[in-house]
Amino acid sequence: MNENVPRTNVARVNRKIHLVYLLAASHSGSTLLAMLLNSHNEICTVGELKATSLGDPLQYRCSCGSLIRECSFWLGISQDMAARGFVYDVTCAGTDIRTGMSPPVLKLLKPLYRGSFLETLRDGALTIFPCWRQGLPEILARNRALIESVAVRSGKRFIVDSSKIGIRLKYLLRIPELEISVIRLIRDGRGVALTYVDPARFADARDPSLRGGGSGRDRSGERLSLAAAAREWRRSNEEAEALLARLPTSQWLEVRYEELCRRPKEILREIAGFLKLDPNDFAVDFRSVEHHVVGNGMRLDSTSEISLDERWRGEFSARDLVLFEIVAGVTNKKLGYS
């Protein structure tokens, strides 16, 4: 941290900042939900605050359409962070808990959240490493400063982090200046698995030239086998359940992607009630609001039409569905998908 930066002119929030954390498996509809939430007068969404997968920083586009390093909003956030003592660039944010950690620490951080007992063992093992003992407080301070900067610059009371990962939420909960509410977003595992099998076709912008963060880059190297995709979805939901078990039920709300697509107004009304906000303050056309979201490629689409994506029904063969059932069928049924 640069201690020479004057702090007298830094705008600060004189109360706890209300962070809304979207907890989900990747490609469960979090970008859609985040952008819908961003249309509310008191909510600001900038996507994944961990910002670890932006691809080529010279070609990555903000959802406003500007190249990310030319976006006036993100340039302003960098200035705000500097005033708080942090060098910040959204393309190398340094807000992920793995930032700057040694290989042994990265290995310990790799498993998803597994429950209180195993997390106690993990925390004990991590404290052995100086890079973790010294680095984690700095990373949490950067996160707090970033959330505060977004709140002040946007003038909104609620900031949404759509990073989704449970292990990140575990550590954000340790920041005393944050009041955190969690929205657990659930989607049929077969739909999510299809996005892992072919992310370019099923989890990115409709326009191929805008895929890969706006660069149109090839994403074939990101494809998973169906078995790996099913395991990834299952473990993400197991992580969410283990983490939410330690939180009071008043602190989190469950939302289903399918219901969000079928009944967006009703679901947004439920979320407004959960957050104690006026449900009438959501924009009818969510894309009419300026967005500076980083994350899934659908943020670069132009339509505000909300349509349920169940392409897995036509894409998966009977053999594919049997394989998914073997790997993740029990979890899918537990979540209500037959």
Buried (B, 14 or more C-beta within 10 A) or exposed (E): EEEEBEEEEBEEBEEEBBBBBBBBBBBBBBBBBBBBBBBBBBBBBBBBBBBBEBBEBEBBBBBBEBBBBEBEBBBBBBEBBBBBBBEBBBBEBBBBBBBEBEEBBEEBBEEBBBBEEEBEEBEEBBEEBEEBEEBBEBBBBBBBBBBBBBBBBBEBBBBBBBBBBBBBBBEBBEBEBBBBBBBBBBBBBBBBBBBBBBBBBBBBBEEEEBBBBBBBBEBEEEEBEBBBBBBBBBBBBBBBBBBBEEBEEEBBBBBBBBBBBEBBEEBBBBBBEBBEBEBEEBBEEBBEBEBBBBBBBBBBBEEBEBEEBBBBEEBBEEEBBEBBBEBBBEBBEEBEBE
